[in-house]
Every structure is written in C-alpha cells, then in structure tokens.
Amino acid sequence: MSARMPVVFVSHGAPDALLNAPDAVACWQQIGRQVTRPKAILVVSAHWEARRPTASLSGVPPTLHDFAGFAPALQRMYYPAPGAPLLAERAVALLSNAGIAADLHPSRGLDHGAWAPLTAMYPQANVPVTQLSLVQHADAAYHVSLGQALAPLRDEGVFILASGAITHNFAWMTRDGQAPLPQAQQFNDWVAQRLSTHDVSGLLAYRTESLGHEAHPTEEHFLPLFVALGATHGDPVMRYQPRFSYGNFSMDAYVWGGATHPA
C-alpha cells in the first residue's frame, strides 16, 4: 500500500498570481518540494461547476485560459501534464459507491485554478492529473461528502488538491501591495482558527457569521475547502500564510497529513 498522501487546499488568487503573487508562488513551490511525489493528482477547482460531480477523462488535458484582461504572458503559459483517465474513473466509482451520482467528461482541460498552483508545485508537468468539478447549487455539506467519498484515494498514491479562496470579494480589492482590508483579515483568521481545531460544523455555518456573506458573495471559491475537509480523516493541519493579493485575496494554503520530506 502506498503511504497516505496529503490533502492540500490553496488560495489561487487572481489569474495573474504566477506573475504578481511571489509569496504565494514560493509557498506552492515549498509544498511541491515537501510532498512525496504522487502517482497522480486530483484537482478540485472553483472554476469548474457541473450539474453533478464530473471528472475529466482527457489523456492530454488542455490548458484553459479561462480569463481575460490580464498580461499577454499568461496566454502563453501552458501546463502540458499527462491526464489521468484511470484516476477519473476511480473517482467516479468511489462517488457512485457512496451513493453520489457522478459523470465523466471526455476532454475537459485544466483551468487556471488547477494549472497555476501546479505550475509552481510540479514545474516539469510530469505527474498525471485530472480535474473534478464542483456541483452547481449544492451546499458546503454536500461538498464535504464528496471529500469523504474520495478519501480512499489518499491511500492509493493520489494527491488531492483543492483550489479556491479563503476570501473572494471583488468589492474589497485594493492596489496590490497595500495591507489587506481589516474585514478580509478578520475572516481569514476566523477560518484559520476553525481549521486549526477541525471545527467542520463551525465552518459549515460560515454564512451565519457577520462577514461570511461579504467574504464570499457567491460560494464557489470557498467550496473546494469543504471537499478538502471531507478527505482529511481529521489529520492535523499546517497553515501557510503568503501575503494577501490585491487586498482582497487571502493566499493562505493548508496541508493535512500525508507523507512529506524536508524542503
């Protein structure tokens, strides 16, 4: 049996994070060095939602430039990792076994929530990767159940990477380099406190907190965190705290358990 792999959540920030968020890039590089090389990677990104959880069968997943208005250099970036169709089928089988209807997509590629952190973690693009969607109109508790169903992958050499945001309110944006808005920092720290004690019930109720709706006017960027939580087995968590990007985007990352080696 393979050593149990970690679960990782990253805040991927704006599409230009690889160019303009050096602290976050350094954090992703450090995580890539510390995590034992996986057999394959399953990514859950905020930028793919479907009617049911859906995994990509693509053998050569294209790099999706799913944004506009950023530096032309981003359009020239590609992440040519091999796909992991067998992992996609395994993920769908695990979900089905847990009573969760799931689908396969023949060709879906990697959006920037996937390829941006992976470019820093595994720059040689030599680890097979597939992406699994979030589910439209499904709540945080449902996404915890996805993670719980997928948890056995960790014992099969699979690195589960959830990519979203701890804070995601464009109305909070400032010029990059400025201090984060106090309310963004406050919600960021509230999340960190609950993650440190594995307070899943508290996190599930985040929209009842005073800043919950403000930090996430829509939920899709927070939902990957709940997939990660479902897969953690209650493992202890390590927090990484790169600087905020654009005053709005917490770039915090979290790693739960798994086999690691020194950086």
C-alpha positions as CSV (number, residue, x, y, z in Angstrom):
1,M,0.0,0.0,0.0
2,S,1.2,3.5,-0.8
3,A,1.9,5.9,2.0
4,R,-1.1,8.1,2.7
5,M,-0.9,11.2,0.6
6,P,-1.8,14.7,1.9
7,V,-4.8,16.8,1.2
8,V,-3.9,20.4,0.2
9,F,-6.0,23.5,-0.1
10,V,-4.6,26.6,-1.9
11,S,-6.0,30.0,-2.4
12,H,-5.2,30.6,-6.0
13,G,-5.8,34.3,-6.1
14,A,-6.2,36.2,-9.3
15,P,-5.3,34.6,-12.7
16,D,-2.0,36.6,-12.7
17,A,-0.8,35.0,-9.4
18,L,2.2,33.3,-11.1
19,L,3.3,36.8,-12.2
20,N,2.3,39.0,-9.3
21,A,2.0,36.9,-6.1
22,P,5.6,35.8,-5.4
23,D,4.9,34.9,-1.8
24,A,2.1,32.5,-2.9
25,V,4.3,31.0,-5.7
26,A,7.1,30.4,-3.2
27,C,4.5,28.7,-0.9
28,W,3.3,26.4,-3.7
29,Q,6.9,25.6,-4.6
30,Q,7.6,24.7,-1.0
31,I,4.5,22.4,-0.8
32,G,5.6,20.7,-4.0
33,R,9.1,20.0,-2.6
34,Q,7.8,18.7,0.7
35,V,5.1,16.4,-0.5
36,T,6.2,12.9,-1.5
37,R,5.9,12.6,-5.3
38,P,2.4,11.3,-6.0
39,K,1.3,8.7,-8.6
40,A,-1.4,11.1,-9.8
41,I,-3.2,14.4,-8.8
42,L,-6.9,15.0,-8.4
43,V,-7.7,18.8,-8.5
44,V,-11.0,20.3,-7.4
45,S,-11.1,23.9,-8.6
46,A,-13.5,26.7,-8.0
47,H,-13.6,27.3,-11.8
48,W,-15.5,24.2,-12.8
49,E,-19.0,23.6,-11.8
50,A,-21.4,21.0,-13.2
51,R,-24.8,19.5,-12.6
52,R,-23.2,16.5,-11.0
53,P,-19.6,15.9,-9.9
54,T,-17.7,15.3,-13.1
55,A,-14.2,14.0,-13.7
56,S,-12.2,14.6,-16.9
57,L,-11.1,11.6,-19.0
58,S,-8.7,13.7,-21.1
59,G,-5.4,11.9,-21.7
60,V,-3.8,15.2,-22.6
61,P,-5.8,17.9,-20.7
62,P,-5.5,21.3,-22.5
63,T,-4.5,24.4,-20.6
64,L,-7.6,26.6,-20.3
65,H,-7.1,30.3,-20.4
66,D,-10.4,31.0,-18.7
67,F,-9.9,34.7,-18.1
68,A,-9.4,38.0,-20.0
69,G,-7.8,41.4,-19.4
70,F,-4.6,40.1,-17.9
71,A,-1.0,40.3,-19.2
72,P,-0.5,38.6,-22.6
73,A,2.2,36.4,-21.0
74,L,-0.5,34.4,-19.2
75,Q,-2.0,33.4,-22.5
76,R,1.4,31.9,-23.5
77,M,1.6,29.8,-20.4
78,Y,0.8,26.1,-20.8
79,Y,0.8,23.2,-18.4
80,P,1.4,20.0,-20.5
81,A,0.9,17.4,-17.9
82,P,-0.4,14.0,-18.9
83,G,-4.0,13.3,-18.0
84,A,-5.2,10.6,-15.5
85,P,-8.2,8.9,-17.0
86,L,-8.0,5.9,-14.8
87,L,-8.0,8.2,-11.8
88,A,-11.1,9.9,-13.2
89,E,-12.8,6.6,-13.5
90,R,-11.8,5.6,-10.0
91,A,-13.0,8.9,-8.5
92,V,-16.4,8.5,-10.2
93,A,-16.6,4.9,-8.9
94,L,-15.9,6.0,-5.3
95,L,-18.5,8.6,-5.5
96,S,-21.0,6.2,-7.0
97,N,-20.2,3.7,-4.2
98,A,-21.1,6.4,-1.7
99,G,-24.4,7.0,-3.4
100,I,-23.4,10.1,-5.2
101,A,-24.2,10.1,-8.9
102,A,-21.2,11.3,-10.9
103,D,-20.2,11.8,-14.5
104,L,-17.2,11.6,-16.8
105,H,-16.2,14.3,-19.3
106,P,-14.3,13.2,-22.3
107,S,-12.0,16.2,-22.8
108,R,-12.2,18.9,-20.1
109,G,-8.9,20.6,-19.5
110,L,-7.2,22.3,-16.6
111,D,-8.5,25.8,-15.6
112,H,-6.2,28.4,-14.0
113,G,-7.3,27.3,-10.5
114,A,-5.6,24.0,-11.4
115,W,-2.6,24.8,-13.6
116,A,-1.4,28.0,-11.8
117,P,-0.5,26.2,-8.5
118,L,0.6,23.1,-10.3
119,T,3.0,25.1,-12.4
120,A,4.8,26.1,-9.2
121,M,4.4,22.7,-7.4
122,Y,5.4,20.4,-10.3
123,P,7.0,22.7,-13.0
124,Q,8.1,19.7,-15.0
125,A,4.5,18.8,-15.6
126,N,5.3,15.1,-15.3
127,V,2.7,13.9,-12.8
128,P,-0.6,12.7,-14.3
129,V,-3.5,15.0,-13.4
130,T,-7.3,15.1,-13.7
131,Q,-9.8,17.6,-12.5
132,L,-13.1,17.0,-10.7
133,S,-15.9,19.6,-10.8
134,L,-17.8,21.2,-8.0
135,V,-21.6,20.8,-8.1
136,Q,-23.9,23.7,-9.0
137,H,-26.4,24.7,-6.4
138,A,-25.0,22.2,-3.9
139,D,-24.1,23.4,-0.4
140,A,-21.0,23.1,1.7
141,A,-22.1,20.0,3.5
142,Y,-22.6,18.2,0.2
143,H,-19.1,19.0,-0.8
144,V,-17.8,17.6,2.5
145,S,-19.5,14.4,1.5
146,L,-17.6,14.4,-1.9
147,G,-14.3,14.7,0.0
148,Q,-15.3,11.8,2.3
149,A,-16.1,9.6,-0.6
150,L,-12.8,10.4,-2.3
151,A,-10.6,10.0,0.8
152,P,-9.5,6.4,-0.1
153,L,-7.6,7.9,-3.0
154,R,-5.0,9.1,-0.4
155,D,-4.0,5.5,0.3
156,E,-3.6,4.9,-3.5
157,G,-0.8,7.5,-4.1
158,V,-3.2,10.3,-5.1
159,F,-2.6,13.9,-4.1
160,I,-5.9,15.7,-3.6
161,L,-5.5,19.4,-4.4
162,A,-8.4,21.8,-3.7
163,S,-8.0,25.2,-5.2
164,G,-10.2,28.1,-4.3
165,A,-10.1,31.1,-2.0
166,I,-10.4,31.9,1.7
167,T,-11.7,35.4,0.8
168,H,-13.2,36.3,-2.5
169,N,-15.0,39.7,-2.7
170,F,-14.0,42.0,-5.6
171,A,-15.5,44.9,-3.7
172,W,-12.7,44.5,-1.2
173,M,-9.9,44.9,-3.8
174,T,-7.2,47.5,-3.3
175,R,-4.0,48.2,-5.1
176,D,-1.6,45.3,-4.8
177,G,1.0,45.8,-2.1
178,Q,-1.4,47.5,0.2
179,A,-2.4,46.0,3.5
180,P,-5.4,43.7,3.4
181,L,-8.7,45.2,4.4
182,P,-9.5,44.6,8.1
183,Q,-12.6,42.6,7.3
184,A,-10.7,40.3,4.9
185,Q,-8.0,39.7,7.5
186,Q,-10.7,39.1,10.2
187,F,-12.5,36.4,8.1
188,N,-9.2,34.9,7.1
189,D,-8.2,34.5,10.8
190,W,-11.7,33.2,11.7
191,V,-11.3,30.4,9.1
192,A,-7.8,29.6,10.4
193,Q,-9.0,29.2,13.9
194,R,-11.7,26.8,13.0
195,L,-9.4,24.8,10.7
196,S,-6.8,24.5,13.5
197,T,-9.4,22.7,15.7
198,H,-11.1,20.8,12.8
199,D,-14.3,22.6,13.6
200,V,-16.2,21.5,10.5
201,S,-19.6,22.3,11.9
202,G,-18.5,25.9,12.6
203,L,-17.1,26.2,9.1
204,L,-20.3,24.8,7.6
205,A,-22.2,27.7,9.3
206,Y,-19.8,30.3,7.9
207,R,-22.6,32.2,6.2
208,T,-24.2,32.9,9.6
209,E,-21.1,34.8,10.6
210,S,-21.1,38.6,10.3
211,L,-18.5,38.5,7.5
212,G,-19.5,35.2,5.8
213,H,-21.6,36.7,3.0
214,E,-19.2,39.6,2.5
215,A,-16.1,37.3,2.2
216,H,-18.0,35.1,-0.3
217,P,-20.9,36.8,-2.1
218,T,-21.0,33.6,-4.1
219,E,-19.9,30.3,-2.7
220,E,-17.9,28.6,-5.4
221,H,-14.5,29.8,-4.3
222,F,-15.0,28.5,-0.8
223,L,-16.5,25.1,-1.7
224,P,-13.1,23.4,-2.6
225,L,-12.1,23.9,1.0
226,F,-15.0,21.7,2.1
227,V,-14.1,18.9,-0.3
228,A,-10.6,19.0,1.2
229,L,-12.1,18.9,4.8
230,G,-14.1,15.8,3.9
231,A,-11.0,13.9,2.8
232,T,-8.7,14.8,5.8
233,H,-9.5,12.0,8.2
234,G,-9.2,14.6,10.9
235,D,-5.5,14.9,10.3
236,P,-3.6,17.8,11.9
237,V,-3.3,20.8,9.6
238,M,-0.3,23.0,8.7
239,R,-1.1,26.6,7.7
240,Y,0.9,28.7,5.2
241,Q,0.4,32.4,5.1
242,P,1.7,34.2,2.0
243,R,0.8,37.9,1.7
244,F,-2.6,38.9,0.5
245,S,-3.0,39.7,-3.1
246,Y,-4.9,42.9,-4.2
247,G,-6.0,43.5,-0.6
248,N,-8.9,41.1,-1.1
249,F,-7.5,37.7,-1.8
250,S,-6.1,35.8,1.1
251,M,-3.4,33.5,-0.3
252,D,-3.5,31.1,2.7
253,A,-2.8,27.4,2.0
254,Y,-3.4,24.4,4.2
255,V,-1.8,20.9,4.2
256,W,-3.4,18.0,6.1
257,G,-1.4,14.9,6.9
258,G,0.3,12.8,4.3
259,A,3.9,11.7,3.6
260,T,6.3,14.5,3.3
261,H,10.0,15.0,3.0
262,P,12.1,18.1,4.0
263,A,12.1,21.1,1.7
